[in-house]
Amino acid sequence: MPADFPDWVRVVLSEARFAPYLAAAGGDEAAALRLYWWNVRVSEAFYPSLHCLEVALRNALHDRLCELSGRSDWWTVIPLTADGRRILAAAQEKVTRRTGPDTRPIPSWRSCLSASGCP
């Protein structure tokens, strides 16, 4: 990043993150910054659709796992890796702190979908 570039850009974005925008703008710092903010707006436009997709996928997974296990608390009967058990215990503790001991936790979807979280 050029030495005369605004300090906040250098601190917040970092040279490595800003480099592709600067290259695409042919070294024009102002154009690169406009390109960066354009990218932010495009990403922002996708957020509602991605949110709906994530909710639909999570609900579909939950419904299928309920169907396969024959129960709504499927996470209590499926085999989990050590990491999956740790994540589930942390979720249970978090829910208990927030709502009390009678509330069932929602499992971590990240762990259910990641290769490391599946048996």
C-alpha positions as CSV (number, residue, x, y, z in Angstrom):
1,M,0.0,0.0,0.0
2,P,1.3,3.5,-0.8
3,A,2.7,5.4,2.2
4,D,0.2,8.3,1.6
5,F,-2.8,5.9,1.7
6,P,-5.3,6.6,4.6
7,D,-4.1,4.9,7.8
8,W,-7.5,3.4,8.5
9,V,-7.4,1.5,5.1
10,R,-3.9,0.1,6.0
11,V,-4.9,-0.9,9.5
12,V,-8.4,-2.3,8.7
13,L,-7.9,-4.0,5.4
14,S,-4.2,-4.9,5.5
15,E,-1.9,-4.9,2.5
16,A,-2.6,-8.5,1.6
17,R,-6.3,-8.1,1.6
18,F,-6.2,-4.8,-0.4
19,A,-3.6,-6.0,-3.0
20,P,-6.0,-7.8,-5.4
21,Y,-8.2,-4.6,-5.5
22,L,-5.1,-2.4,-6.1
23,A,-3.9,-4.8,-8.9
24,A,-7.4,-4.8,-10.5
25,A,-7.4,-1.0,-10.4
26,G,-4.0,-0.8,-12.1
27,G,-2.4,0.7,-9.0
28,D,-5.0,3.5,-8.7
29,E,-5.6,3.7,-4.9
30,A,-8.9,5.6,-5.2
31,A,-10.3,3.2,-7.8
32,A,-9.1,0.2,-5.7
33,L,-11.0,1.6,-2.7
34,R,-14.1,2.1,-4.8
35,L,-13.8,-1.4,-6.1
36,Y,-13.4,-2.7,-2.5
37,W,-16.6,-1.0,-1.4
38,W,-18.4,-2.2,-4.5
39,N,-17.5,-5.7,-3.5
40,V,-18.8,-5.1,0.0
41,R,-22.2,-4.0,-1.5
42,V,-22.4,-7.0,-3.8
43,S,-21.6,-9.3,-0.8
44,E,-24.3,-7.5,1.2
45,A,-26.8,-8.1,-1.6
46,F,-26.2,-11.8,-1.3
47,Y,-26.7,-12.0,2.4
48,P,-30.5,-12.4,2.6
49,S,-30.4,-15.3,0.1
50,L,-27.5,-17.0,1.8
51,H,-29.4,-16.6,5.1
52,C,-32.5,-18.2,3.8
53,L,-30.4,-21.0,2.2
54,E,-28.7,-21.7,5.5
55,V,-32.0,-21.9,7.4
56,A,-33.5,-24.1,4.8
57,L,-30.5,-26.4,4.8
58,R,-30.4,-26.6,8.6
59,N,-34.1,-27.4,8.8
60,A,-33.9,-30.0,6.1
61,L,-31.0,-31.7,7.9
62,H,-32.8,-31.6,11.1
63,D,-36.0,-33.1,9.6
64,R,-34.0,-35.9,7.9
65,L,-32.0,-36.7,11.0
66,C,-35.2,-36.8,13.0
67,E,-36.7,-39.2,10.5
68,L,-33.6,-41.4,10.4
69,S,-33.2,-41.6,14.2
70,G,-37.0,-41.7,14.9
71,R,-36.7,-38.9,17.5
72,S,-36.6,-35.1,17.6
73,D,-33.5,-35.1,19.8
74,W,-31.4,-37.1,17.3
75,W,-28.1,-35.6,18.5
76,T,-28.5,-37.6,21.7
77,V,-28.4,-41.0,19.9
78,I,-26.1,-40.5,16.9
79,P,-22.4,-41.5,17.2
80,L,-20.2,-38.5,17.7
81,T,-16.4,-38.0,17.5
82,A,-14.6,-36.6,20.6
83,D,-14.7,-33.2,19.0
84,G,-18.5,-33.5,18.3
85,R,-19.1,-34.5,21.9
86,R,-17.1,-31.5,23.1
87,I,-19.0,-29.1,20.9
88,L,-22.3,-30.6,22.0
89,A,-21.3,-30.3,25.7
90,A,-20.4,-26.7,25.2
91,A,-23.7,-26.1,23.5
92,Q,-25.6,-27.7,26.3
93,E,-23.7,-25.6,28.9
94,K,-24.4,-22.4,26.9
95,V,-28.2,-23.2,26.6
96,T,-28.4,-24.1,30.3
97,R,-26.7,-20.8,31.3
98,R,-29.1,-18.9,29.2
99,T,-32.4,-20.7,29.8
100,G,-32.1,-23.2,32.6
101,P,-31.5,-26.9,32.7
102,D,-34.7,-28.1,31.1
103,T,-34.1,-26.8,27.6
104,R,-32.6,-29.1,25.0
105,P,-29.6,-27.7,23.1
106,I,-29.4,-27.4,19.3
107,P,-26.4,-29.2,18.0
108,S,-23.6,-27.4,16.2
109,W,-24.4,-27.6,12.5
110,R,-20.8,-26.7,11.7
111,S,-19.7,-29.9,13.4
112,C,-22.4,-32.0,11.8
113,L,-21.3,-30.9,8.3
114,S,-17.6,-30.8,8.7
115,A,-15.4,-33.8,8.0
116,S,-13.8,-33.6,11.5
117,G,-17.2,-33.6,13.2
118,C,-18.6,-36.7,11.6
119,P,-17.8,-40.3,12.7
